[in-house]
Amino acid sequence: MLKNIKIPTPTPFHISPHISSPAAAAAMSPPPPSSVISTADVAAIDETSEIRNRARLQILELANMISVPMCLNAVVRLNVADAVWSGGANSPVSAAEIVERIGARGGGADAGNLERILRMLAAYNVFQEHLESSERRYGDLNSIYRYSLTEIGRTLVTDSEGLSYGAYVLQHYQDELMKAWPLVHIAVLDPETEPFVKANGEPAYCYYGKDEAMNELMQKAMAGVSVPFMRAVLGSGYDGFGGGVERLVDVGGSAGDCLKMILQKYPNIKEGINFDLPEVVVKAPTIPGVTHVGGDMFESIPSGDAIFMKWILTTWTDDECLEILKNCHKALPAGGKLIACEPALPEHSDDSHRTRALLSGDIFVMTIYRTKGKHRTEEEYRQLGVSAGFPHCKSVHIDYFYTILEFIK
């Protein structure tokens, strides 16, 4: 049955060439004296208090937070998850044993440094740390710590189809993307151009189109995220693909992985259309019952009884989303539906893992894809749907990150 979830100082550099307006220039000016904390105010702060102690601790954690994704990137590159999983055994192993399993010992790999990375990620519940002994001599390579995978860590294990969330991690931390992150503040000062473009000279999607390795990694990353999500949806009892749906169009379907899974589950669908950019679908594999169609969703979308899309609207501006939704409306018959799976922001911020994941994903979109592309609330999606001609929008909560939005024509 469906489960309804209750939504519970950078390095200075020259900025002036990037500033495009007087308002942006003014924003770079020093704050007025009235907004500066005075010496008397600082002296009045009691640094011995519990609240200040916690504040100092938490700001240091935040300042060093980059070590978390970088350690995650490291263990994916080293194939640590597969080495620990070892075909399903997942028995606690030492860093030295992991080094042996990944075949790095002969090259002078340092098990001590790997252990430091594992301990960091154990603090974020990627690995489970096991204490084998209470004694350890200084410099002793026989560590007292052993590590196994948690459920989070298991998402990095390569499955029988060669997929995992590992490619998604690697895709996020490629050199070209990393260059954009020191420029996030420019999205505030001069929002006309994305930080990625400022760093690399052209939009991310153009970069992917020209660089075959980046494009392949993007395809694998999307498959690694999409397949587990679709397993959750199709195994939940969700019936949005049933009934009178005989022709289903997947907009931005990439290699067709989602469409393949849907067709296997719903025999009522006689034809699947995998619609994406020509340079994407030309590399898509042959899938029984699926036709790969290249095109531009801003120009037109193939007709169908239902249209499916995942993580498409969030990378575009409101005006662009409206254009996409209008093209979907034109492609559907009366009573047809658009099934959009999008990250939907909560109305209010909190410190839950869900909210943090959604808000951090929103900043990723702003930095890499579009400064005014964004995650939206369910109400914002509903309003866009109404403006495009969809009078009804229903939300279904199955996955913690993606919300299924059904727009009915």
SEMAR-747638 format. One record per residue (C-alpha): chain; residue in three letters; x, y, z. Coordinates in nm, 3 decimals, padded with zeros to 5 digits, m for minus. Layout:
<recs>
[rec 'A','Ala',[X,Y,Z]],
...
</recs>
This chain:
<recs>
[rec 'A','Met',[00.000,00.000,00.000]],
[rec 'A','Leu',[00.104,00.361,m00.048]],
[rec 'A','Lys',[00.269,00.518,00.249]],
[rec 'A','Asn',[00.194,00.885,00.310]],
[rec 'A','Ile',[00.497,01.044,00.473]],
[rec 'A','Lys',[00.445,01.331,00.717]],
[rec 'A','Ile',[00.681,01.599,00.610]],
[rec 'A','Pro',[00.810,01.642,00.923]],
[rec 'A','Thr',[03.593,03.351,00.495]],
[rec 'A','Pro',[03.660,03.234,00.150]],
[rec 'A','Thr',[03.990,03.319,m00.028]],
[rec 'A','Pro',[03.951,03.670,m00.168]],
[rec 'A','Phe',[03.961,03.719,m00.544]],
[rec 'A','His',[03.882,04.000,m00.789]],
[rec 'A','Ile',[03.505,04.022,m00.837]],
[rec 'A','Ser',[03.443,04.350,m01.016]],
[rec 'A','Pro',[03.442,04.210,m01.375]],
[rec 'A','His',[03.152,03.982,m01.279]],
[rec 'A','Ile',[02.936,04.253,m01.123]],
[rec 'A','Ser',[02.665,04.354,m01.369]],
[rec 'A','Ser',[02.465,04.619,m01.183]],
[rec 'A','Pro',[02.501,04.913,m00.942]],
[rec 'A','Ala',[02.297,04.716,m00.689]],
[rec 'A','Ala',[02.544,04.431,m00.706]],
[rec 'A','Ala',[02.834,04.674,m00.665]],
[rec 'A','Ala',[02.664,04.827,m00.364]],
[rec 'A','Ala',[02.624,04.483,m00.212]],
[rec 'A','Met',[03.004,04.451,m00.212]],
[rec 'A','Ser',[03.049,04.769,m00.005]],
[rec 'A','Pro',[03.141,04.740,00.365]],
[rec 'A','Pro',[02.843,04.724,00.601]],
[rec 'A','Pro',[02.735,05.048,00.767]],
[rec 'A','Pro',[02.886,05.113,01.112]],
[rec 'A','Ser',[02.552,05.050,01.284]],
[rec 'A','Ser',[02.557,04.686,01.174]],
[rec 'A','Val',[02.906,04.611,01.307]],
[rec 'A','Ile',[02.928,04.437,01.645]],
[rec 'A','Ser',[03.091,04.674,01.888]],
[rec 'A','Thr',[03.380,04.593,02.120]],
[rec 'A','Ala',[03.141,04.628,02.413]],
[rec 'A','Asp',[02.902,04.374,02.258]],
[rec 'A','Val',[03.186,04.125,02.210]],
[rec 'A','Ala',[03.304,04.176,02.567]],
[rec 'A','Ala',[02.952,04.105,02.692]],
[rec 'A','Ile',[02.948,03.756,02.534]],
[rec 'A','Asp',[03.005,03.486,02.794]],
[rec 'A','Glu',[03.230,03.237,02.615]],
[rec 'A','Thr',[03.216,03.002,02.914]],
[rec 'A','Ser',[02.843,02.936,02.863]],
[rec 'A','Glu',[02.712,02.609,02.723]],
[rec 'A','Ile',[02.540,02.781,02.432]],
[rec 'A','Arg',[02.860,02.956,02.322]],
[rec 'A','Asn',[03.062,02.639,02.363]],
[rec 'A','Arg',[02.819,02.457,02.135]],
[rec 'A','Ala',[02.819,02.746,01.886]],
[rec 'A','Arg',[03.199,02.736,01.855]],
[rec 'A','Leu',[03.191,02.360,01.809]],
[rec 'A','Gln',[02.921,02.371,01.542]],
[rec 'A','Ile',[03.079,02.650,01.338]],
[rec 'A','Leu',[03.405,02.453,01.331]],
[rec 'A','Glu',[03.214,02.147,01.211]],
[rec 'A','Leu',[03.048,02.351,00.937]],
[rec 'A','Ala',[03.375,02.515,00.832]],
[rec 'A','Asn',[03.537,02.173,00.792]],
[rec 'A','Met',[03.230,02.010,00.635]],
[rec 'A','Ile',[03.402,01.976,00.297]],
[rec 'A','Ser',[03.596,01.682,00.442]],
[rec 'A','Val',[03.274,01.475,00.448]],
[rec 'A','Pro',[03.195,01.471,00.074]],
[rec 'A','Met',[03.564,01.454,m00.010]],
[rec 'A','Cys',[03.606,01.144,00.208]],
[rec 'A','Leu',[03.296,00.998,00.045]],
[rec 'A','Asn',[03.449,01.070,m00.295]],
[rec 'A','Ala',[03.771,00.901,m00.182]],
[rec 'A','Val',[03.609,00.573,m00.071]],
[rec 'A','Val',[03.414,00.555,m00.398]],
[rec 'A','Arg',[03.731,00.606,m00.601]],
[rec 'A','Leu',[03.904,00.339,m00.393]],
[rec 'A','Asn',[03.607,00.099,m00.431]],
[rec 'A','Val',[03.599,00.052,m00.054]],
[rec 'A','Ala',[03.228,m00.037,m00.029]],
[rec 'A','Asp',[03.261,m00.338,m00.261]],
[rec 'A','Ala',[03.574,m00.447,m00.076]],
[rec 'A','Val',[03.395,m00.441,00.261]],
[rec 'A','Trp',[03.073,m00.592,00.127]],
[rec 'A','Ser',[03.272,m00.880,m00.023]],
[rec 'A','Gly',[02.981,m01.049,m00.199]],
[rec 'A','Gly',[02.740,m00.996,00.088]],
[rec 'A','Ala',[02.955,m01.104,00.383]],
[rec 'A','Asn',[02.993,m00.750,00.519]],
[rec 'A','Ser',[03.214,m00.882,00.798]],
[rec 'A','Pro',[03.404,m00.617,00.996]],
[rec 'A','Val',[03.748,m00.563,00.842]],
[rec 'A','Ser',[04.046,m00.342,00.922]],
[rec 'A','Ala',[04.176,m00.064,00.700]],
[rec 'A','Ala',[04.482,m00.277,00.627]],
[rec 'A','Glu',[04.260,m00.563,00.508]],
[rec 'A','Ile',[04.066,m00.324,00.286]],
[rec 'A','Val',[04.390,m00.201,00.131]],
[rec 'A','Glu',[04.476,m00.564,00.050]],
[rec 'A','Arg',[04.133,m00.626,m00.105]],
[rec 'A','Ile',[04.146,m00.321,m00.332]],
[rec 'A','Gly',[04.492,m00.430,m00.449]],
[rec 'A','Ala',[04.669,m00.117,m00.330]],
[rec 'A','Arg',[04.919,m00.262,m00.081]],
[rec 'A','Gly',[05.188,m00.321,m00.343]],
[rec 'A','Gly',[05.180,00.045,m00.441]],
[rec 'A','Gly',[05.265,00.168,m00.094]],
[rec 'A','Ala',[04.910,00.257,00.007]],
[rec 'A','Asp',[04.871,00.390,00.361]],
[rec 'A','Ala',[04.619,00.196,00.570]],
[rec 'A','Gly',[04.650,00.452,00.849]],
[rec 'A','Asn',[04.522,00.731,00.628]],
[rec 'A','Leu',[04.241,00.511,00.500]],
[rec 'A','Glu',[04.141,00.445,00.860]],
[rec 'A','Arg',[04.119,00.818,00.925]],
[rec 'A','Ile',[03.879,00.849,00.631]],
[rec 'A','Leu',[03.673,00.552,00.753]],
[rec 'A','Arg',[03.647,00.697,01.103]],
[rec 'A','Met',[03.523,01.026,00.962]],
[rec 'A','Leu',[03.254,00.851,00.758]],
[rec 'A','Ala',[03.161,00.627,01.051]],
[rec 'A','Ala',[03.071,00.947,01.235]],
[rec 'A','Tyr',[02.819,01.008,00.955]],
[rec 'A','Asn',[02.687,00.652,00.964]],
[rec 'A','Val',[02.832,00.539,00.631]],
[rec 'A','Phe',[03.040,00.272,00.806]],
[rec 'A','Gln',[02.989,00.093,01.134]],
[rec 'A','Glu',[03.297,00.110,01.354]],
[rec 'A','His',[03.380,m00.198,01.563]],
[rec 'A','Leu',[03.628,m00.181,01.851]],
[rec 'A','Glu',[03.826,m00.505,01.861]],
[rec 'A','Ser',[04.065,m00.426,02.145]],
[rec 'A','Ser',[04.133,m00.162,02.407]],
[rec 'A','Glu',[04.508,m00.154,02.341]],
[rec 'A','Arg',[04.705,m00.011,02.055]],
[rec 'A','Arg',[05.069,00.079,02.049]],
[rec 'A','Tyr',[05.175,00.402,01.883]],
[rec 'A','Gly',[05.236,00.339,01.513]],
[rec 'A','Asp',[05.096,m00.015,01.529]],
[rec 'A','Leu',[04.953,m00.116,01.189]],
[rec 'A','Asn',[04.730,m00.375,01.357]],
[rec 'A','Ser',[04.446,m00.135,01.420]],
[rec 'A','Ile',[04.197,m00.192,01.698]],
[rec 'A','Tyr',[03.919,m00.076,01.463]],
[rec 'A','Arg',[03.718,m00.281,01.215]],
[rec 'A','Tyr',[03.456,m00.153,00.972]],
[rec 'A','Ser',[03.139,m00.284,00.812]],
[rec 'A','Leu',[02.879,m00.113,00.595]],
[rec 'A','Thr',[02.564,00.049,00.727]],
[rec 'A','Glu',[02.250,00.081,00.512]],
[rec 'A','Ile',[02.387,00.413,00.391]],
[rec 'A','Gly',[02.716,00.249,00.301]],
[rec 'A','Arg',[02.535,m00.025,00.111]],
[rec 'A','Thr',[02.405,00.231,m00.138]],
[rec 'A','Leu',[02.765,00.248,m00.265]],
[rec 'A','Val',[02.788,m00.128,m00.334]],
[rec 'A','Thr',[02.780,m00.218,m00.703]],
[rec 'A','Asp',[02.474,m00.430,m00.784]],
[rec 'A','Ser',[02.431,m00.705,m01.046]],
[rec 'A','Glu',[02.359,m00.441,m01.312]],
[rec 'A','Gly',[02.680,m00.251,m01.234]],
[rec 'A','Leu',[02.494,00.033,m01.062]],
[rec 'A','Ser',[02.528,00.210,m00.728]],
[rec 'A','Tyr',[02.512,00.562,m00.587]],
[rec 'A','Gly',[02.889,00.575,m00.632]],
[rec 'A','Ala',[02.864,00.726,m00.980]],
[rec 'A','Tyr',[02.634,00.997,m00.841]],
[rec 'A','Val',[02.904,01.084,m00.586]],
[rec 'A','Leu',[03.178,01.094,m00.850]],
[rec 'A','Gln',[02.963,01.301,m01.085]],
[rec 'A','His',[02.918,01.569,m00.819]],
[rec 'A','Tyr',[03.290,01.610,m00.752]],
[rec 'A','Gln',[03.441,01.628,m01.097]],
[rec 'A','Asp',[03.699,01.902,m01.142]],
[rec 'A','Glu',[03.470,02.121,m01.353]],
[rec 'A','Leu',[03.194,02.116,m01.091]],
[rec 'A','Met',[03.435,02.175,m00.804]],
[rec 'A','Lys',[03.560,02.495,m00.970]],
[rec 'A','Ala',[03.211,02.644,m00.939]],
[rec 'A','Trp',[03.167,02.606,m00.563]],
[rec 'A','Pro',[03.394,02.893,m00.448]],
[rec 'A','Leu',[03.172,03.118,m00.663]],
[rec 'A','Val',[02.837,03.043,m00.497]],
[rec 'A','His',[02.820,03.393,m00.350]],
[rec 'A','Ile',[02.830,03.534,m00.703]],
[rec 'A','Ala',[02.485,03.379,m00.759]],
[rec 'A','Val',[02.365,03.642,m00.509]],
[rec 'A','Leu',[02.565,03.936,m00.644]],
[rec 'A','Asp',[02.515,03.865,m01.014]],
[rec 'A','Pro',[02.248,03.598,m01.075]],
[rec 'A','Glu',[02.242,03.626,m01.454]],
[rec 'A','Thr',[02.512,03.363,m01.499]],
[rec 'A','Glu',[02.559,03.038,m01.311]],
[rec 'A','Pro',[02.873,02.984,m01.101]],
[rec 'A','Phe',[02.950,02.682,m01.323]],
[rec 'A','Val',[02.948,02.904,m01.630]],
[rec 'A','Lys',[03.166,03.165,m01.460]],
[rec 'A','Ala',[03.416,02.894,m01.372]],
[rec 'A','Asn',[03.411,02.698,m01.698]],
[rec 'A','Gly',[03.290,02.935,m01.967]],
[rec 'A','Glu',[02.977,02.746,m02.075]],
[rec 'A','Pro',[02.669,02.579,m01.922]],
[rec 'A','Ala',[02.698,02.237,m01.760]],
[rec 'A','Tyr',[02.475,02.060,m02.011]],
[rec 'A','Cys',[02.685,02.194,m02.300]],
[rec 'A','Tyr',[02.993,02.069,m02.120]],
[rec 'A','Tyr',[02.839,01.724,m02.081]],
[rec 'A','Gly',[02.749,01.718,m02.449]],
[rec 'A','Lys',[03.106,01.785,m02.556]],
[rec 'A','Asp',[03.289,01.566,m02.303]],
[rec 'A','Glu',[03.213,01.199,m02.360]],
[rec 'A','Ala',[03.355,01.087,m02.024]],
[rec 'A','Met',[03.144,01.341,m01.833]],
[rec 'A','Asn',[02.834,01.244,m02.030]],
[rec 'A','Glu',[02.887,00.873,m01.961]],
[rec 'A','Leu',[02.936,00.940,m01.591]],
[rec 'A','Met',[02.618,01.151,m01.585]],
[rec 'A','Gln',[02.423,00.867,m01.752]],
[rec 'A','Lys',[02.555,00.614,m01.501]],
[rec 'A','Ala',[02.489,00.848,m01.208]],
[rec 'A','Met',[02.127,00.902,m01.315]],
[rec 'A','Ala',[02.075,00.528,m01.361]],
[rec 'A','Gly',[02.227,00.457,m01.020]],
[rec 'A','Val',[01.979,00.695,m00.855]],
[rec 'A','Ser',[01.677,00.621,m01.074]],
[rec 'A','Val',[01.670,00.242,m01.051]],
[rec 'A','Pro',[01.641,00.220,m00.668]],
[rec 'A','Phe',[01.382,00.499,m00.675]],
[rec 'A','Met',[01.174,00.319,m00.938]],
[rec 'A','Arg',[01.198,m00.006,m00.743]],
[rec 'A','Ala',[01.053,00.178,m00.444]],
[rec 'A','Val',[00.772,00.331,m00.651]],
[rec 'A','Leu',[00.680,00.015,m00.840]],
[rec 'A','Gly',[00.694,m00.196,m00.525]],
[rec 'A','Ser',[00.479,00.042,m00.323]],
[rec 'A','Gly',[00.145,m00.023,m00.488]],
[rec 'A','Tyr',[00.145,00.307,m00.676]],
[rec 'A','Asp',[m00.103,00.268,m00.963]],
[rec 'A','Gly',[m00.043,00.582,m01.169]],
[rec 'A','Phe',[00.081,00.385,m01.470]],
[rec 'A','Gly',[m00.218,00.151,m01.481]],
[rec 'A','Gly',[m00.570,00.195,m01.614]],
[rec 'A','Gly',[m00.596,00.333,m01.964]],
[rec 'A','Val',[m00.229,00.415,m02.014]],
[rec 'A','Glu',[m00.118,00.242,m02.334]],
[rec 'A','Arg',[00.140,00.490,m02.461]],
[rec 'A','Leu',[00.380,00.635,m02.202]],
[rec 'A','Val',[00.632,00.909,m02.278]],
[rec 'A','Asp',[00.937,00.951,m02.053]],
[rec 'A','Val',[01.067,01.307,m02.088]],
[rec 'A','Gly',[01.439,01.328,m02.017]],
[rec 'A','Gly',[01.451,00.950,m01.996]],
[rec 'A','Ser',[01.827,00.925,m02.059]],
[rec 'A','Ala',[01.913,00.559,m02.134]],
[rec 'A','Gly',[01.556,00.440,m02.075]],
[rec 'A','Asp',[01.614,00.257,m01.746]],
[rec 'A','Cys',[01.297,00.389,m01.578]],
[rec 'A','Leu',[01.080,00.323,m01.880]],
[rec 'A','Lys',[01.208,m00.033,m01.906]],
[rec 'A','Met',[01.114,m00.102,m01.544]],
[rec 'A','Ile',[00.768,00.053,m01.583]],
[rec 'A','Leu',[00.689,m00.154,m01.894]],
[rec 'A','Gln',[00.794,m00.473,m01.717]],
[rec 'A','Lys',[00.552,m00.396,m01.434]],
[rec 'A','Tyr',[00.256,m00.271,m01.640]],
[rec 'A','Pro',[00.159,m00.490,m01.940]],
[rec 'A','Asn',[m00.121,m00.246,m02.026]],
[rec 'A','Ile',[00.146,m00.010,m02.165]],
[rec 'A','Lys',[00.193,m00.115,m02.526]],
[rec 'A','Glu',[00.445,00.149,m02.627]],
[rec 'A','Gly',[00.709,00.347,m02.441]],
[rec 'A','Ile',[00.870,00.661,m02.583]],
[rec 'A','Asn',[01.208,00.753,m02.438]],
[rec 'A','Phe',[01.239,01.124,m02.520]],
[rec 'A','Asp',[01.565,01.309,m02.465]],
[rec 'A','Leu',[01.823,01.517,m02.647]],
[rec 'A','Pro',[01.945,01.359,m02.975]],
[rec 'A','Glu',[02.301,01.322,m02.845]],
[rec 'A','Val',[02.165,01.132,m02.543]],
[rec 'A','Val',[01.924,00.888,m02.708]],
[rec 'A','Val',[02.169,00.802,m02.986]],
[rec 'A','Lys',[02.366,00.610,m02.722]],
[rec 'A','Ala',[02.064,00.451,m02.551]],
[rec 'A','Pro',[02.047,00.071,m02.567]],
[rec 'A','Thr',[01.776,m00.123,m02.749]],
[rec 'A','Ile',[01.484,m00.197,m02.513]],
[rec 'A','Pro',[01.186,m00.413,m02.619]],
[rec 'A','Gly',[00.872,m00.201,m02.650]],
[rec 'A','Val',[01.065,00.128,m02.625]],
[rec 'A','Thr',[01.128,00.378,m02.904]],
[rec 'A','His',[01.406,00.631,m02.848]],
[rec 'A','Val',[01.313,00.975,m02.979]],
[rec 'A','Gly',[01.546,01.274,m02.990]],
[rec 'A','Gly',[01.417,01.627,m02.961]],
[rec 'A','Asp',[01.376,01.943,m02.754]],
[rec 'A','Met',[01.107,01.955,m02.484]],
[rec 'A','Phe',[01.089,02.333,m02.522]],
[rec 'A','Glu',[00.970,02.288,m02.880]],
[rec 'A','Ser',[00.736,01.990,m02.851]],
[rec 'A','Ile',[00.685,01.662,m02.666]],
[rec 'A','Pro',[00.562,01.335,m02.823]],
[rec 'A','Ser',[00.197,01.258,m02.754]],
[rec 'A','Gly',[00.092,00.987,m02.510]],
[rec 'A','Asp',[m00.180,00.879,m02.271]],
[rec 'A','Ala',[00.056,00.973,m01.987]],
[rec 'A','Ile',[00.387,01.156,m01.958]],
[rec 'A','Phe',[00.651,01.070,m01.700]],
[rec 'A','Met',[00.948,01.279,m01.591]],
[rec 'A','Lys',[01.192,01.272,m01.302]],
[rec 'A','Trp',[01.413,01.556,m01.178]],
[rec 'A','Ile',[01.340,01.769,m01.485]],
[rec 'A','Leu',[01.142,02.073,m01.367]],
[rec 'A','Thr',[01.378,02.148,m01.081]],
[rec 'A','Thr',[01.665,02.253,m01.308]],
[rec 'A','Trp',[01.465,02.521,m01.490]],
[rec 'A','Thr',[01.326,02.866,m01.412]],
[rec 'A','Asp',[00.956,02.925,m01.348]],
[rec 'A','Asp',[00.902,03.055,m01.702]],
[rec 'A','Glu',[01.085,02.758,m01.852]],
[rec 'A','Cys',[00.891,02.514,m01.633]],
[rec 'A','Leu',[00.569,02.674,m01.752]],
[rec 'A','Glu',[00.678,02.622,m02.113]],
[rec 'A','Ile',[00.758,02.254,m02.047]],
[rec 'A','Leu',[00.427,02.201,m01.869]],
[rec 'A','Lys',[00.233,02.366,m02.152]],
[rec 'A','Asn',[00.400,02.135,m02.404]],
[rec 'A','Cys',[00.308,01.838,m02.185]],
[rec 'A','His',[m00.052,01.965,m02.174]],
[rec 'A','Lys',[m00.062,01.983,m02.555]],
[rec 'A','Ala',[00.072,01.627,m02.585]],
[rec 'A','Leu',[m00.193,01.473,m02.357]],
[rec 'A','Pro',[m00.557,01.382,m02.430]],
[rec 'A','Ala',[m00.841,01.501,m02.207]],
[rec 'A','Gly',[m00.807,01.312,m01.879]],
[rec 'A','Gly',[m00.441,01.235,m01.951]],
[rec 'A','Lys',[m00.182,01.286,m01.681]],
[rec 'A','Leu',[00.168,01.412,m01.630]],
[rec 'A','Ile',[00.353,01.216,m01.360]],
[rec 'A','Ala',[00.641,01.434,m01.240]],
[rec 'A','Cys',[00.881,01.311,m00.971]],
[rec 'A','Glu',[01.049,01.616,m00.826]],
[rec 'A','Pro',[01.221,01.719,m00.501]],
[rec 'A','Ala',[00.954,01.916,m00.312]],
[rec 'A','Leu',[01.073,02.154,m00.043]],
[rec 'A','Pro',[00.901,02.173,00.295]],
[rec 'A','Glu',[00.722,02.497,00.376]],
[rec 'A','His',[00.952,02.556,00.675]],
[rec 'A','Ser',[01.317,02.467,00.733]],
[rec 'A','Asp',[01.426,02.229,01.007]],
[rec 'A','Asp',[01.733,02.017,01.082]],
[rec 'A','Ser',[01.596,01.683,00.957]],
[rec 'A','His',[01.798,01.477,00.708]],
[rec 'A','Arg',[01.518,01.518,00.455]],
[rec 'A','Thr',[01.513,01.896,00.471]],
[rec 'A','Arg',[01.891,01.919,00.461]],
[rec 'A','Ala',[01.908,01.686,00.158]],
[rec 'A','Leu',[01.643,01.887,m00.027]],
[rec 'A','Leu',[01.795,02.226,00.053]],
[rec 'A','Ser',[02.149,02.117,m00.033]],
[rec 'A','Gly',[02.017,01.977,m00.362]],
[rec 'A','Asp',[01.857,02.314,m00.429]],
[rec 'A','Ile',[02.193,02.489,m00.385]],
[rec 'A','Phe',[02.352,02.233,m00.620]],
[rec 'A','Val',[02.098,02.329,m00.888]],
[rec 'A','Met',[02.164,02.699,m00.832]],
[rec 'A','Thr',[02.540,02.653,m00.855]],
[rec 'A','Ile',[02.573,02.405,m01.141]],
[rec 'A','Tyr',[02.265,02.426,m01.362]],
[rec 'A','Arg',[02.054,02.742,m01.327]],
[rec 'A','Thr',[02.076,03.021,m01.073]],
[rec 'A','Lys',[01.697,03.056,m01.091]],
[rec 'A','Gly',[01.626,02.689,m01.143]],
[rec 'A','Lys',[01.522,02.550,m00.808]],
[rec 'A','His',[01.350,02.294,m00.589]],
[rec 'A','Arg',[00.995,02.411,m00.520]],
[rec 'A','Thr',[00.722,02.347,m00.267]],
[rec 'A','Glu',[00.422,02.135,m00.363]],
[rec 'A','Glu',[00.208,02.449,m00.373]],
[rec 'A','Glu',[00.450,02.619,m00.612]],
[rec 'A','Tyr',[00.434,02.316,m00.843]],
[rec 'A','Arg',[00.055,02.318,m00.821]],
[rec 'A','Gln',[00.039,02.685,m00.920]],
[rec 'A','Leu',[00.266,02.624,m01.219]],
[rec 'A','Gly',[00.040,02.336,m01.323]],
[rec 'A','Val',[m00.271,02.551,m01.304]],
[rec 'A','Ser',[m00.102,02.820,m01.516]],
[rec 'A','Ala',[m00.018,02.555,m01.778]],
[rec 'A','Gly',[m00.379,02.433,m01.796]],
[rec 'A','Phe',[m00.377,02.147,m01.544]],
[rec 'A','Pro',[m00.669,02.211,m01.305]],
[rec 'A','His',[m00.578,01.929,m01.068]],
[rec 'A','Cys',[m00.252,01.825,m00.900]],
[rec 'A','Lys',[m00.223,01.533,m00.658]],
[rec 'A','Ser',[00.085,01.462,m00.444]],
[rec 'A','Val',[00.192,01.110,m00.354]],
[rec 'A','His',[00.469,01.054,m00.096]],
[rec 'A','Ile',[00.662,00.730,m00.131]],
[rec 'A','Asp',[01.027,00.835,m00.144]],
[rec 'A','Tyr',[01.173,01.073,00.115]],
[rec 'A','Phe',[01.351,01.285,m00.149]],
[rec 'A','Tyr',[01.119,01.280,m00.451]],
[rec 'A','Thr',[00.749,01.366,m00.441]],
[rec 'A','Ile',[00.524,01.221,m00.711]],
[rec 'A','Leu',[00.311,01.499,m00.858]],
[rec 'A','Glu',[00.019,01.397,m01.081]],
[rec 'A','Phe',[m00.105,01.679,m01.304]],
[rec 'A','Ile',[m00.441,01.581,m01.458]],
[rec 'A','Lys',[m00.560,01.746,m01.780]],
</recs>
